[in-house]
Every structure is written in structure tokens, then in C-alpha cells.
Amino acid sequence: MGDDSIAGYLRYEFYKQKKNKYYYLFFIIILASNITKAIPLINADINWASFPLLAVPGTVLFLVLFTIFLATDLVASEYEKGILKLPIMINGKRKKLIKAKLLSLIIWIILLVVFDIGSSYIVGKVLLKQGTTLVLDGQNILNKGVEIKGIEAIITVIISELSIIIPLISFGILMVFISSLVRKSSLVMGIGFLYYIISIISPDKTRYIFLIKYIYKLPSFMIIGSGSLEPAIYILISLIIAIVLVIVNIFCFWMMEILK
């Protein structure tokens, strides 16, 4: 690669990633999960506009696994294969390389979440009842005593579902840091999955330590928890941690022994 700008490094990352079939496999898994979730609900009292509130939280495990896989692939896998050092040997711009890797992580997470939301709407539209009044657990969702429906319902759901992006990104950047430290793919993936398991079984008071603990609850809580600051605090803390971890990653990658 001759372009030593961040954009050049980013194109280099995407060039490698687009040849990896596992990146596309997660999109197929997400779609299959949404279809599987919808089929038993064909005759249930839920419409297509409400379906993402059930479908997207049901795919959180796959989103987490993709994030772990991606973070592992960005550093540990390349280190093991001996290709991590190639762009550094050519251009020597470590900081730009890790920034491009983190940016590619963010872009892939956003793409997968957006695909998750979009595919859940399409699957719901094809398989489930018509209507746009928001329904959750068999009850109409109200905003100040009024049903949420139409364009308002769709916008409300999309915004609430997009809220999971920042906690996922924060987790992903943490996993890139672990990937830089450990540099062994199987161990990085094991640590990531263990972190997820512990976050699920840990008590509620650890929710700001294990930021993926409440990802699956966040969209519905943003809608039915009207007036509560909890979702905003959760997202803000995730954002702050993500920013801090970006700085830590840049420093760690700068100090990392790569050219051996």
C-alpha cells in the first residue's frame, strides 16, 4: 500500500476484510435469526412495526460474537499470520494504522446493527400482521397515554434500536485492546466470550462495568422507560469508556512489539 493516510489504511483494512467470508456469514446469521424469530409469531398479536423490538435483542449474542471475532481479526490474527507488520514496514505509521483498524471496527458494527434493524422490518412486513401501532408483550405502548403508531412508531423503534451501537463499539474497542495485549486468537476469543457470560450472570450493580449486560434490554427500556435517565447514563458511560479506550489502544499499539 502506497497511501499512508488514515483513509489509505482504512481502504487496506476493507480490502482484506471483504475477502474474508466470515464477515458476510454474520449477516446471513442475523437474517436467519430474524426469520426464525418471526415464524412462530405469524398468528400472534404483533405487527411488523413492533417486530424489531423482539428481533434485535434476540440477535445480541451474534452481534457480540461478531464484535469479538472482528477485534480478534484486526490484531491478534494478523499478528499470528505475520501480516500485521507489513504496512508498518512499508509506511511506518503505527498510529494511523490502529486508528484505521478502530474505524473499520466501528463501521462494521454500525453496518451490522443497521442491517439487523432493516432486515427485521422486512421480515416482519412479509410474515407478520400489518399495522404500525407499537406493541410489546401483548400491550400497546403508550406515550403520555397515547398510542405510538405510524411514522412516529417507526422512528421511535429505529432510534431505540440504534442505541445499542455505542455500547457495542465500546466493547469492541476493549476487545481490540485485549487483542493487542494477548496476540493469540483463540485466547482473545475465549476472553471475549467469558466476559460476555460473566456480564450476563453478574448482579445488576455491575452494569456499568460489563457494558454489554443490558444491550438486549436497552431498546425497549428507551421506549417504555420514558422519563428515566438510566438509558442516557448507560450510553454516556459507554461513550466515555470508548473514547478512553481509543487513547489506550493507540498508546498500546505504539509500544507493541510487532517487527520481530
N, C-alpha and C positions, 0 to 999 in steps of 0.2 A: 504494500500500500504506500502511495506517494503523498497522499494528503494527510498532513499532521494536525489538522484542525479537529475539534470535537466532532463536527459533522462527518468528517472523513473517517474517524474512528467508529462513529455510530454506523455508518454505511458498512464498514468492515464487519461489525458485530452482526448486523442483519444479514449480510452475505453468508456468514457461517450458519446462522440460526435457520435461515429459510431452507437450508439443505438437510436439516435435522427433522426427521419425520415425527419425532415425539412432540414437537411443538404443535403440530396440527392434530395429533391424536387427542390432546386435551380438549380441543374444540369439539371434536366428534363425541367425546365422552360427555361433555356438558350438554350437547344437543340430545344425546341418547337418554341422559338422566332426566331432562325436562319432559321428553316424550313418555318415559316410564312413569314419571310422576303424574302426568295428565291422564293417562288411560284409565286408571281406576276412578277418576273424577268425572268421567264423561256424563254420567247421570246425576252427579252431585249438585248441590246448590251453591255453585261457584261459577262466576263468569270469567271470560278471557282477560278482562282488565284487572281482575284481582289475582289471577293465577301467579304472576311473578312474586307476590308476597309469600307464596308457598314454595315455588320452584327454586328461586335464587338461594334462599337459606339452605335448601336441600343439596345444593352443589358446593357448599362451603368447603367440605373435605377435599374436593377435586381442585378448587381454587388454591387451597393451602398446599396441596401436593405439587401443583404446577409451580407455585412460588418457590418451594423448596428445590424442585428439580432445576428451575431456571437459575437460581442463585448458585447451585452446585455446578451447573454447566458453565457459568460465566467465569469462574475462577478455578475451583478445585479440579474439575475435569480437564480443563486446558493445561493446568499445571502438570497433571499426571501424564498428559499426552505430549508435553514439551512444546506446545504451540503458544502458550501464554507469553513466552519471552520474544516471540518473533516480531511483533510490532514495536516492542521496546528496543530490540536490537537495530531495527531499521530507522526508527524516528526518535526513540529515547524519551517520549513524552508520557511518563507514567501517570501523571495527574489527569491528563486529557483522556487516557485510556480508561482509567477507572470511572471517570465521570461519564464517559460514553457507555460503559457497561451498566452503570446505575440508571442512566437514562433509558437504555434499552429495556431494563427490568421494569421500569415504571410504565413504559409504553405497552409492553406485553401484558402487564396486569390490567391496564385500562382496557386494552382490546378484548381481553378475555371476559372481563366483567360486562362490558358493553354488549358483547356477543351473547353472554348469558341472559341479560335482560331482554335483548331483542328477540332471541330465539324462544324465550319463554312466552313472550307476547304472541309470536307467530304460531307456536304450538297450541297455545290457549285459544287463539282465534279459530284454528282449524278444528280442534277437538272438543272444545267446551262451549257452554251456553253463551249466547250473546248478551249484551248489556254492559254498562260501564259503571254501575254503582259498586263502590268498593265494599267487599265482604271479607270478613276474616273470622274463622271458627264459627261459621253459620250466622254471624251477626253483621248487620250493616254498620260500617264505620262512620261515625258522625264527627262533624267539625262544628262546634258550638250549637249542637242539636240538629244540624242539617246534614243530610246525606251527601257524601262526596261522590260525584259522578261526572261523566263527560270528560272534557279536556282537563278539567281540574283533577280528576281522579288519575288520569294517565300521567300528568306532570308530577303529581304528588308521589306516585309509586316510583317513577324514574328517579326523582331526586333522592328518595329514601333508599333506593337500591344502590345508587351511586355512592352513598355514604360509606360503603364497605371498602372503597378503593384505598383511602388513606391508611386505615389500619393494616390492610394487606401490603401496601407499599412499605410501611414501617417494618413489618415482619420480614419482608423480602430483603430490605437493606440490612437488617440484623443478620439474616442468613448469608448474605454476601460477606459480611464481616467474619462470620464463623468460617465460611468457605476459605477466606484468605488466611485465617489462622491455622486451620486444620489441614487443608490442602489434600484431603483424601475423600473422594466422592462418597463412598459407602458410609463413612463416618459422619460426613456432613448431613447426608440424608437421614441417617439414623438419629442424629441430634435434633434435626428439624421435626421429625415425626414424634420423637419423645417430648419435645417442647409442646407440640400440639396436644398430645394425650394428657400431659400434666395440666395444661391450661383448661382442658375440659373438666377434669376431676378436681381441680383446685377450688377452694372456697371463694365466695363472691368477693371478698375483700382483696383478692389478688388480681382483680380485673384490670387494674392499671399497670400491672407487671406483665401479665400474659394478655397482650392486647388483641389476640385473636379469639379470646374466650367468648366474647359476646358479638362477634361478627354476624353470626346467623340470626341473632335477635335484633340487631340494630335497625334494619329497615322497618319492621313492624312497630318497634318501640318509638321510632321517629314520628310515626303516624298516630298511634293510639296514646302515646305518652305526651300529648300536647301540653305545652307549658313547662315541661321538665327540662332542666339544663343538663341532665345526665348524658344524652347523646352528644351534645355540643362539647362537653368537657372531655368525653371519651375521644372524640375526633381531634380536638385541640391537642390533647396529650400525645396522641398518635403522631400528629404533625410535628410537634416539638421533638419527640424522640427520633423521628425520621431525619429531621434536619441535623440533629446532633450526630446521628449515626453516619450521615453522609460525610461530615468532617472527620469522624473517626476512621471511616473507610479510606478516605484519601490519604490520611497520615499512615495508616497501617499498610496500604498498598505501596506507598512511597518507601517504607522501611523493609518491605518484604524481600526475602532472598529469592530472586527469580532467575537471574542469569547464571545459573550454575550448570 
